[in-house]
Amino acid sequence: MKAVSVVTIKKELKHRSSEELLELCLRLSKFKKENKELLTYLLFESHDETGYIETVKAEIDEQFQTINTNSYFYIKKSVRKILRNIKKYARYSLKKETEVELLLHFCTALKDFEPSIFKNITLNNIYDRQIIAIKKIVSNLHEDLQYDYNLILEELEEVSYNSKIFKL
């Protein structure tokens, strides 16, 4: 079965009653965990963005605590999974400030992680790519926010730069 476009779905939803829309939403939430998570965000957490950010940050910290540190292979897999979750949570919000906050927290947690990520090229590259992504997002934000976020970014970049110097 081929899915129709969002425009077509929107037109069709306009012709449905509120009861039918309710049933459609509930049925949609039964099929995929992401759909249920998005509905949870929209219904319960979208009105308190700072609370949502703090909840996600706590989950990120918890995920970093459970990483298997026996080898860099397991660390890389876990870090990628955490990053995938962050991107998903940022997509729910659609606010660039939320995405920046979550990515900054991720980079800070990754920087402080033991064993050091700077001893592994792949993890170092993941860290650097996130710094670049944050810079790109921050450049489109309000000037005051840019200034605040750039201060944090400079600290994170300095750590990355210093670790590369020590490798040489």
C-alpha positions as CSV (number, residue, x, y, z in Angstrom):
1,M,0.0,0.0,0.0
2,K,1.3,3.4,-0.9
3,A,0.9,6.2,1.6
4,V,-0.8,9.4,0.4
5,S,0.7,12.9,0.9
6,V,0.4,15.0,4.0
7,V,-1.7,17.5,2.1
8,T,-4.2,14.8,1.2
9,I,-4.4,13.5,4.7
10,K,-5.0,17.1,6.0
11,K,-7.9,17.6,3.6
12,E,-9.4,14.3,4.6
13,L,-9.0,15.0,8.4
14,K,-10.9,18.3,8.0
15,H,-14.0,16.3,7.0
16,R,-13.9,14.0,10.1
17,S,-15.8,14.6,13.4
18,S,-13.9,15.1,16.6
19,E,-14.9,11.6,17.8
20,E,-13.5,10.1,14.6
21,L,-10.3,12.1,15.1
22,L,-10.0,10.9,18.6
23,E,-10.4,7.3,17.5
24,L,-7.8,7.8,14.7
25,C,-5.3,9.2,17.2
26,L,-5.7,6.4,19.6
27,R,-5.4,3.8,16.9
28,L,-2.3,5.5,15.6
29,S,-0.7,5.4,19.0
30,K,-1.1,1.7,19.2
31,F,1.0,1.0,16.2
32,K,4.4,2.5,16.9
33,K,6.2,3.5,20.1
34,E,7.3,6.8,18.5
35,N,3.7,7.8,17.7
36,K,2.8,7.2,21.4
37,E,5.8,9.2,22.5
38,L,4.9,12.1,20.2
39,L,1.3,12.2,21.5
40,T,2.7,12.1,25.1
41,Y,4.9,15.1,24.3
42,L,2.1,17.0,22.6
43,L,-0.5,16.3,25.2
44,F,1.5,16.5,28.4
45,E,4.9,18.1,28.0
46,S,4.7,20.6,25.2
47,H,3.4,23.3,27.6
48,D,6.5,23.0,29.8
49,E,9.5,23.0,27.5
50,T,12.1,23.4,30.3
51,G,10.6,20.5,32.2
52,Y,10.7,18.4,29.0
53,I,14.4,19.3,28.5
54,E,15.3,18.4,32.0
55,T,13.5,15.1,31.7
56,V,15.4,14.2,28.5
57,K,18.7,15.4,30.1
58,A,18.1,13.0,33.0
59,E,17.4,10.2,30.6
60,I,20.6,11.0,28.7
61,D,22.6,10.9,31.9
62,E,21.0,7.6,32.8
63,Q,21.9,6.1,29.4
64,F,25.5,7.3,29.8
65,Q,25.7,5.5,33.2
66,T,24.6,2.2,31.6
67,I,27.2,2.2,28.8
68,N,29.3,-0.9,28.7
69,T,32.9,0.4,28.9
70,N,34.6,-2.9,28.2
71,S,35.6,-1.8,24.7
72,Y,35.2,1.2,22.5
73,F,33.0,-0.9,20.2
74,Y,30.3,-1.0,22.8
75,I,30.8,2.6,23.7
76,K,30.4,3.7,20.1
77,K,27.2,1.7,19.7
78,S,25.7,3.2,22.9
79,V,26.7,6.7,22.0
80,R,25.1,6.4,18.6
81,K,21.9,5.1,20.2
82,I,21.8,8.0,22.7
83,L,22.3,10.5,19.8
84,R,19.5,8.8,17.8
85,N,17.2,9.3,20.8
86,I,18.2,12.9,21.2
87,K,17.4,13.6,17.6
88,K,14.1,11.9,18.0
89,Y,13.2,14.0,21.1
90,A,14.3,17.2,19.4
91,R,12.1,16.3,16.4
92,Y,9.1,16.0,18.8
93,S,9.7,19.5,20.1
94,L,10.4,21.3,16.8
95,K,12.1,24.1,18.8
96,K,15.7,24.7,17.8
97,E,16.6,25.9,21.4
98,T,15.5,22.5,22.7
99,E,17.7,20.7,20.1
100,V,20.7,22.9,21.0
101,E,20.2,22.3,24.8
102,L,20.0,18.6,24.3
103,L,23.0,18.4,22.0
104,L,25.1,20.6,24.3
105,H,24.2,18.3,27.2
106,F,25.2,15.3,25.1
107,C,28.5,16.8,24.1
108,T,29.3,17.8,27.8
109,A,28.4,14.3,29.0
110,L,30.5,12.8,26.2
111,K,33.5,15.0,26.9
112,D,33.4,14.0,30.6
113,F,32.9,10.3,29.8
114,E,35.5,7.8,31.1
115,P,37.4,6.2,29.3
116,S,38.1,9.4,27.3
117,I,36.4,9.6,23.9
118,F,39.4,11.5,22.6
119,K,41.4,8.3,22.5
120,N,39.1,6.9,19.8
121,I,38.9,8.5,16.4
122,T,35.3,7.5,15.7
123,L,34.0,8.9,19.1
124,N,36.0,12.0,18.6
125,N,34.5,12.5,15.1
126,I,31.0,12.0,16.5
127,Y,31.7,14.7,19.1
128,D,33.2,17.1,16.5
129,R,30.2,16.6,14.1
130,Q,27.8,17.5,16.9
131,I,29.7,20.6,17.7
132,I,29.4,21.6,14.0
133,A,25.7,20.8,14.0
134,I,25.2,22.9,17.1
135,K,27.0,25.8,15.5
136,K,24.8,25.6,12.5
137,I,21.6,25.7,14.5
138,V,22.9,28.4,16.8
139,S,23.7,30.7,13.9
140,N,19.9,30.9,13.1
141,L,18.8,31.8,16.7
142,H,18.3,35.1,18.4
143,E,21.5,37.1,19.1
144,D,21.2,36.8,22.9
145,L,20.8,33.1,22.7
146,Q,23.7,32.9,20.2
147,Y,26.0,34.6,22.6
148,D,25.1,32.3,25.5
149,Y,25.4,29.1,23.5
150,N,28.6,30.3,21.8
151,L,30.2,30.6,25.3
152,I,29.4,27.0,26.0
153,L,30.5,25.9,22.6
154,E,33.9,27.6,23.0
155,E,34.5,25.6,26.1
156,L,33.6,22.4,24.4
157,E,35.7,23.2,21.4
158,E,38.7,24.1,23.6
159,V,38.6,20.6,25.2
160,S,38.5,18.9,21.8
161,Y,41.3,21.1,20.5
162,N,43.5,20.5,23.5
163,S,43.0,16.7,23.3
164,K,44.1,16.7,19.7
165,I,47.2,18.7,20.5
166,F,48.2,16.1,23.2
167,K,47.8,13.3,20.6
168,L,50.3,14.9,18.3
